[in-house]
Structure formats: structure tokens, C-alpha cells
Amino acid sequence: MSDAKSSSTPTPATRPSLSPTYALRRKLPDNGLGKALFSLGMSVRVPYFGTILPYVDEMRPGYCRVTAPKWFGVYNHIHTFHAIAACNLAEVAMGMLMEATTPTTHRWIPKGMTADYLTKATTRLSAVATLAEPVDFAVIDSGRDVVVSISITDTHGVEVVHCEITTWVTPTA
């Protein structure tokens, strides 16, 4: 019985390590300055993300919340938040969720996205990414789709865009 328990409970020696991205986020202070530094570093590392001025507010395995201000760089022709800028926000949230969730024994890459534009986005936006279902990385030995659901809301709590991003997860070696 102790053998079964020890094999199912990760120990520090057997637990997969955190991704470098998530390890960095955890090293920084969990306050406005730490979050701003992390968000800036992420935008430097992935420059296209910087076009929406994302702020990673919360990041943990299975969950990520990112906000983006409404500014002229994300405007469309009617001065609302451009649909593709909202998709960019969804991809930031998905990417940070996957970085926090995926152990170093595996890797991930986006495979596809569906986006439903529900109503005009006239304010700053908040994207919350969650896993559509729990993932057991121990059983992923060749490759598997992992779906991330992203709800993008305005400052009034109205969902303006809903995305599903499918990622392809494989072992690293």
C-alpha cells in the first residue's frame, strides 16, 4: 500500500519542475510591482503581446487572469476594442495558463482558436483562462489536445468575447 501511495504522490525528487516562465512569476513579489515587471518582461519576450499592453493579474496552474486597457492602439474604426486585439488578449491568458500548468516534462503549442464576438467592447478588458477539463500530464506519452476556455469581459462584467484555444501537448523528449 505504501508503494501505491508513494508512486501516486509526487515527491520533490519526482515532481516535474516549473516552467521558467512560471518560476520567474513566482520569484517576483505578488504585488503590483511584481506583476507589472512580469507583464513587461513577457511583452519583451513576446513583442506582439505588447501591442495590447497586457497586465498578468493572476497566474496559477489551471487559471490565468490578464487585463488590457482600452487605448488607441487597440481601437477599431468605431473606437471599440478591436476583435483581433481581444483575440491577442485571449492568447496571452491561454499562454500564461499553459506556462503555469505544463510541467517541464512536456511542451505545448497553440493549434487552433475559435472566437465568438458577443457584443461591442467599449471598456478595458479582462480575460480569464481556465482549462476545459483537468489534465493528467503523466498519461500524455505521445501527444494530446488540451483545450483552454477564455472568457473576456468588460468592466461591467459583461462577456464580450468567448474563445476556445486548442493546444497540442507532447512530452519533451
SULNORKA-V367191 format. One record per pair of residues at least 24 apart in sequence whose ideal C-beta (glycine too) atoms are under 10 Angstrom apart, sorted by the first residue. I is the first residue (numbers start at 1). J is the second residue. Records with the same first field share a line. If there is no record, write none. Layout:
I = J  J
This chain:
8 = 138
10 = 103  138
15 = 103
16 = 102  103  104  105  106  137  138  172
17 = 103  104  105
18 = 61  99  100  102  103  104
19 = 98  99  100  101  102  103  104  106  107  108
20 = 99  104
21 = 45  59  95  96  98  99  100  102
22 = 59  60  61  96  97  98  99  100  101  102  103  104
23 = 99  100  104
24 = 99
25 = 56  58  59  60  96  99  100
26 = 59  60  100
30 = 58
32 = 57
35 = 59
38 = 96
39 = 66  67  92  96
42 = 66  92  95  96  99
43 = 92
46 = 91  92  95
48 = 88  91  92
49 = 88  89  91  92  95  96
50 = 88  92
51 = 84  85  88
52 = 81  82  84  85  86  87  88  89  91  92  125  127
53 = 89  124
54 = 88  89  91  92  93  96  125  127
55 = 92  124  126
56 = 92  93  95  96  100
57 = 93  126  127  128
58 = 96  100  128
59 = 93  96  97  99  100  101  129
60 = 96  97  100  101
61 = 97  98  99  100  101  102  103  131  135
62 = 97  100  101  129  130  131  134  135  148
63 = 93  96  97  100  101  128  129  130  131
64 = 92  93  94  95  96  97  98  99  100  101  127  128  129  130  148  150
65 = 93  96  97  126  127  128  129  130  151
66 = 90  91  92  93  94  95  96  97  125  126  127  128  129  150  152
67 = 92  93  124  125  126  127  153  155
68 = 92  93  121  124  125  126  127  152
69 = 123  124  125
70 = 121  122  123  124  125  154  155
71 = 124
74 = 121  124  125
76 = 120  121
78 = 120  122
79 = 120  122
80 = 119  120  121  122  123  160
81 = 120  121  122  123  124  125  152  154  160  161
82 = 121
83 = 115  117  120  121  160  161
84 = 115
85 = 121  125  161
86 = 115  117  121  125  127  150  152  160  161  163
87 = 113  115  117  127  150  152  161  163  165
88 = 127
89 = 121  125  126  127  129  150  152  161  163
90 = 115  125  127  128  129  148  149  150  151  152  161  162  163  164  165
91 = 127  129  148  150  163  165
92 = 127  129  150
93 = 126  127  128  129  130  148  150  151  152  163  165
94 = 127  129  130  146  147  148  149  150  163  164  165  166  167
95 = 129  148  165  167
96 = 127  129
97 = 127  128  129  130  131  146  148  149  150  165  167
98 = 129  131  135  146  148  165  167  169
100 = 129
101 = 129  131  135  137  146  148  167  169
102 = 135  137  140  146  167  169  172
103 = 137  138  172
104 = 172
105 = 137  138  140  171  172  173
106 = 135  137  138  140  141  143  144  146  169  170  171  172  173
107 = 167  168  169  170  171  172  173
108 = 144  146  148  167  168  169  170
109 = 167  168  169  170
110 = 148  165  166  167  168
111 = 145  146  147  165  166  167  168  169
112 = 145  147  164  165  166  167  168
113 = 148  150  163  164  165  166
114 = 147  162  163  164  165  166
115 = 150  152  161  162  163  164  165
116 = 159  160  161  162  163  164
117 = 152  160  161  162  163
118 = 151  152  153  158  159  160  161  162
119 = 154  158  159  160  161
120 = 154  158  160
121 = 152  153  154  155  158  160  161
122 = 154  155  156  158  160
123 = 153  154  155  156  158  160
124 = 154  155
125 = 152  153  154  155  160  161
126 = 151  152  153  154  155  157
127 = 151  152  153  161  163
128 = 152  153  159
129 = 163  165
132 = 164  165  166
135 = 167  169
137 = 169  171
140 = 169  170  171
141 = 170  171
142 = 170  171
143 = 168  169  170  171
144 = 168  169  170
145 = 169
